[in-house]
Amino acid sequence: MCFSSSSAAQSSRHQAVSLPLSQAEDFISQRHEVNPALAFSLLQDIQTVIMAWKEELQHVVKAMHTLHSQGPMVNGWLESSLDMATEPLESASLGQTLLRHGDTEALIRYVESLEENSAQGSAQGNVSPIAPADVAEMVNPAARYSLCTLDGNGNVRSQPCPLEQIASVSTAIARYHQFKQLIQQRQAIEAKLQNTVNHLTDVRAGLQ
């Protein structure tokens, strides 16, 4: 019995624990330093984009205030009709006398050109004042003008527009279209910001 116990103790002293080999230090660096740096880089990219949106939104809002301070806005359009005061008119053909002439089309083209110019300048907050004198040169003194608008039910409402008011009314119409375009730009930026906030909120919730 004593011989057996001595042999077992001697055998246990010769059995060594097998330890794993040490990993190189570069293996540790490759495993743990890349992901945090990538996360910070992504956060910086997101911050840069958001700051650009914020600056663009500020310019658009500034342009809206500038345009609003220039004068009234009218959501409507001008129509010209032939001067038939010296000729008899039948009630059935009265509606057919309302025609769009070249001078009215020129006014429309003028409004469209203002919209294009405002689209280029509104991003920097620059809104050029609309000159009524430019519109006055397009007015045909021989024509009768009417200001047309839509009511709440979508019906066309028309009222005579004196020649001396053509320039100011056309300017107000052009100003409205510029303002509407700025509203659309503001809504587009706000939608992108809100979408980003929603995504970042989900990411933060996943980190907790």
Secondary structure as the mmCIF struct_conf table of DSSP 4:
data_model
#
loop_
_struct_conf.conf_type_id
_struct_conf.id
_struct_conf.beg_label_comp_id
_struct_conf.beg_label_asym_id
_struct_conf.beg_label_seq_id
_struct_conf.end_label_comp_id
_struct_conf.end_label_asym_id
_struct_conf.end_label_seq_id
HELX_RH_AL_P HELX_RH_AL_P1 CYS A 2 HIS A 14
HELX_LH_PP_P HELX_LH_PP_P1 LEU A 19 ALA A 24
HELX_RH_AL_P HELX_RH_AL_P2 GLU A 25 HIS A 32
BEND BEND1 GLU A 33 GLU A 33
HELX_RH_AL_P HELX_RH_AL_P3 VAL A 34 SER A 69
TURN_TY1_P TURN_TY1_P1 GLN A 70 GLN A 70
STRN STRN1 TRP A 77 SER A 81
TURN_TY1_P TURN_TY1_P2 ALA A 85 THR A 86
BEND BEND2 GLU A 87 GLU A 87
HELX_RH_3T_P HELX_RH_3T_P1 SER A 91 THR A 97
STRN STRN2 LEU A 98 LEU A 99
HELX_RH_AL_P HELX_RH_AL_P4 GLY A 102 GLY A 121
HELX_RH_3T_P HELX_RH_3T_P2 SER A 122 GLN A 124
TURN_TY1_P TURN_TY1_P3 GLY A 125 GLY A 125
HELX_LH_PP_P HELX_LH_PP_P2 SER A 128 ILE A 130
HELX_RH_AL_P HELX_RH_AL_P5 PRO A 132 ALA A 136
TURN_TY1_P TURN_TY1_P4 GLU A 137 MET A 138
TURN_TY1_P TURN_TY1_P5 PRO A 141 ALA A 142
BEND BEND3 ALA A 143 ALA A 143
STRN STRN3 ARG A 144 LEU A 150
TURN_TY1_P TURN_TY1_P6 GLY A 152 ASN A 153
BEND BEND4 GLY A 154 GLY A 154
STRN STRN4 VAL A 156 CYS A 161
HELX_RH_3T_P HELX_RH_3T_P3 LEU A 163 GLN A 165
HELX_RH_AL_P HELX_RH_AL_P6 ILE A 166 LEU A 207
#
